[in-house]
């Protein structure tokens, strides 16, 4: 007899249907799993056998063949433990035929308890696309799975499923998860004293989704400012939250109590991170920091200290909003539309240009320090902002700075103007297409002349020109102006600090 159990697998961040087929035949007892299983899947044989015996069920002393279809796709992880066990019990006549519209996902302990697995949200979404009506998952994964809209049954032990199917003790479907009203405040710009021009630059960056680089000596508040950027970004839409949460789910970073991201991601990897850690990959490809930052902020502190290959790996995702990982096992594409916020010192010691005169770096040493960041990468950063040391009266001021909620209101208004103009809900000026720029970034004669002079004096590239134009459009939107004025262009040009070096 051949039994078939529906389950789910992961390919990148997309869930797809897998059928676990079980065939029992005569011959010497054996247990084989085919269908391109990885080591974790092969080890399910021992977990399944122990779980069945611990649950009080006789394990068939026969030749057992498990096929995970489609057989040409690599199967990874322990998510197939539960469907394999149910398939064996069905083929052995222990349980009646399993419902055709149900899918089963979960790792088994040796006692038969179900343990949570990573990637449940994308698997649940994949199950809905495949026409599954009921999804049986580990109890800790239930809240996450309900975001798909399916009927989700939380399970603590596989015996509960058998009792449910036989009608002895029905499982209750999990209620749809709803976010709590208060998810806690984000770091607020009201805590920041001084640095008004830096706050203005960060507001422009947030309004347009632009990349920004903060340059200044130690202790000037670069990291403090960067960590407050999420507090002025627009709230995540439901679609954005589902996509970003799916990526975090695959990486195993979602909390059972908070399965849907309530705030835009903020990732701040250490400068020792490798290129693979940043972009994703590995023998079993997994999303990296840039994908975990999708729809949010990627903060790179001490930018020149990052390895050159890691920084250069950012260039393609910054342009395309996605990263493709090619391995022998698979070729996967992860979304990576993030806002890059960087911070760095002006030299190795950190005090080049400081009023105290503490810097002892030679001009060559300063240039070598900046040379650790390639020109093509700097060209992709829209705003270069110098963060000077604060005066005593600025540090000691008791009056709080402008709160994030006020800045966020202006950012949301500017983004709303842009969305209405281009007719796209998920767009911002930083990702405008050439056709959209042609239609919505027209310059008057004075503004055109100003930009032409800056282009020639600063030896801008075509990419720099387009980025200045996009920043000008964002500044005009913040001012509520439909036409880009010379003042908007002038402010955008002044943020190309490193182009003037």
SULWOJO-V320217 format. One record per pair of residues at least 12 apart in sequence whose C-alpha atoms are under 7 Angstrom apart, sorted by the first residue. I is the first residue (numbers start at 0). J is the second residue. Records with the same first field share a line. If there is no record, write none. Layout:
BEGIN
I->J, J
END
This chain:
BEGIN
0->22, 23, 90
1->20, 21, 22, 90
2->20, 21, 22, 86, 89, 90
3->18, 19, 20, 21, 86
4->18, 19, 20, 82, 86
5->17, 18, 19, 101, 102, 103
6->18, 19, 82, 102, 103, 104
7->104, 122, 126
8->122
9->122
11->285, 331
12->121, 245, 246, 249
13->121, 122, 125
14->121, 122, 124, 125
15->122, 125
16->125, 126, 129
17->67, 68, 69
18->67, 68
19->65, 66, 67, 68, 82, 83
20->65, 66, 67, 86
21->64, 65, 66, 86, 87, 90
22->63, 64, 65
23->61, 62, 63, 64, 90
24->61, 62, 63
25->61, 62
26->61, 62
27->61, 62
28->60, 61, 62
29->61, 62, 63
30->44, 62, 63, 64
31->63, 64, 65
32->64, 65, 66
33->65, 66, 67
34->66, 67, 68, 69, 70, 71
35->70, 71, 72, 73, 74
36->73, 74, 75
37->74, 75
39->75, 76, 77
40->75, 76, 77, 79
43->77, 80
46->107, 108, 109
47->80, 84
49->109, 110
50->107, 108, 109, 110, 111
51->111
53->110, 111
54->110, 111, 158
59->91
73->328
77->106
78->104, 105, 106, 116
79->104, 105, 106
80->105, 106, 107
81->103, 104, 105, 106, 107
82->103, 104
100->131, 132, 133
101->131, 132, 133, 134
102->131, 133, 134, 135
103->134, 135, 136
104->135, 136
105->136, 137
111->156, 157
112->155, 156, 157
113->137, 154, 155, 156, 157
114->137
115->137, 139, 140
117->248, 249, 250, 251
118->245, 248, 249, 251
119->140, 143, 144, 248
120->143, 144, 245, 248
121->245
123->144, 147
124->147
127->147, 149
132->149, 150
133->149, 150, 151
134->149, 150, 151, 152
135->151, 152, 153, 154
136->152, 153, 154
137->153, 154, 155
138->153, 154, 155
139->255
140->255
141->153, 173
142->175, 176, 255, 258
143->258
145->175, 176
146->175, 176
150->172
151->172, 173
152->170, 171, 172, 173
153->172, 173
185->230
186->227, 230
187->227, 230, 402, 403
188->227, 400, 401, 402, 403
189->399, 400, 401, 402, 403
190->399, 400
191->400
192->393, 394, 400
193->393
197->384, 386
202->406, 410
203->473, 474
205->231, 232, 410
206->410, 413, 414, 473
207->427, 428, 429, 473
208->338, 427, 428, 429
209->338, 381, 429
210->338, 339, 340, 380, 381, 382
211->339, 340, 341, 380, 381, 382, 383
212->340, 341, 342, 380, 382, 383, 384
213->341, 342, 343, 383, 384, 385, 386
214->342, 343, 344, 345, 384, 385, 386
215->343, 344, 345, 385, 386, 387
216->344, 345, 349, 350, 388
217->344, 349
219->386, 387, 388, 389
221->342
225->340
229->263
230->403
231->403, 404, 406, 407
232->407
233->407, 411
234->262
235->262, 263
239->294
240->259, 260
241->259
243->293, 294
244->259, 260
246->291
247->291
250->285, 286
263->294, 295
264->292, 294, 295, 296
265->292, 295, 296, 297
266->288, 292, 296, 297, 298
267->297, 298, 299
268->299
270->304, 305
271->305
273->309
274->308, 309, 312
276->288
277->289, 309
278->312, 322
280->324
286->333
289->335
290->333, 334, 335
292->335, 337
293->334, 335, 336, 337
294->336, 337
295->337, 338
296->337, 338, 339, 340
297->337, 338, 339, 340
298->339, 340, 341
299->340, 341, 342
300->341, 342, 343
301->342, 343
302->341, 342, 343
303->343, 371, 372
311->376
314->376
316->335
320->334, 335, 336
321->333, 334, 335, 336
322->334, 335
346->365, 368
347->368
378->462, 463
381->466
382->494, 495
383->494, 495, 496, 497
384->494, 496
409->477
413->476, 477
414->427
416->476
428->469, 473
429->469
440->468, 472
442->483
445->485
446->484, 485, 488
449->485
450->488
457->498, 499
467->491, 492
470->491
471->483, 487, 488, 491
474->487
475->487
END
